[in-house]
Amino acid sequence: MTSKTTDRIATIFFWATGLIIVLLLAWFLIRILGDGLPMLSWNFITGRPSEVRAGGGVGPQLFNSFYILFLSLLFSLPIGIGAGVYLAIYAKKNQFTDFIRVSVEALASVPSIVFGLFGFLLFVNWMGLKFSILGGSATLALLNLPVLVRVTEVALRSVPESYWEASLALGSTQWQAIRKVLLPAALPSLMTGITLVAGRALGESAILIYTAGLSVSRYLPDFNIFSMGETLSTHLWYVQSEAIVPDAKNIAKGSAALLLLVVLAFNLLIAIPSRMIQKKLSGGK
């Protein structure tokens, strides 16, 4: 087999693979949005849920989704980025740091339901937080930490070493070089990692079922971190499996479409500025 034939076969294979992925994604979007978009209305998006009567909304669940996401990132970003900076810049290469990296990678592959059970034992029972927004946010932060640590370390190591050396040669301290040179240069990669963990947190249900509960406050918006915080993803699971409301299927379809739109919009809101920053850093090329 000649090299040209091999190249042609490989090209066809990769194009076919990409086309299959696009078709699967298109089918996924058409199926969910096609069933769910007709169910969406302003009253559905902002209204309160109903347990026995048809016509309930998902306003509190939508608010809780963003509130828990914000709190989880508030907990995990400083620790995750700080640990990544430590591993990339300060940590010496020895068995201890190798053990930390292996442990972080192992935690990143742990199923979310295991984190949910751990959060239930630690935050709900041992710390006495019960089912609450705070417990759910803290457990989500634990889920996000391993990914943030690895993304930060890889992003910083991908920055050319000449940036670091030039900054130190000009008289800056290590902290100044990290804050003003390395982190800005690694920002596009960091934004990608934050987008991944945020999208995962928005769609997470197993963790929040065990820690945040399946009920919402009577008030909207309710910023009380000790109140129960059912999110849109857990509400979708609930109405699809246990709800007795007559229009449960319609609520599930609308919730699925709304959740998909929220995740897509959130990713775009982060991805577009990230691309602009990356283009600016590369000199507009």
ABEGO torsion letter per residue (X at the ends): XBAAAAAAAAAAAAAAAAAAAAAAAAAAAAAAAAAAAAABBAAAAABBBBAABBGBBAAAAAAAAAAAAAAAAAAAAAAAAAAAAAAAAABBBBAAAAAAAAAAAAAAABBAAAAAAAAAAAAAAAAGAEBBAAAAAAAAAAAAAAAAAAAAAAAAAABBAAAAAAAAAAGBBAAAAAAAAAAAAAAAAAAAAAAAAAAAAAABAAAAAAAAEABBBABOBBABAABBBBBAAAAAAAAAAABABAAAAAAAAAAAAAAAAAAAAAAAAAAAAAAAAAAAAAGGX
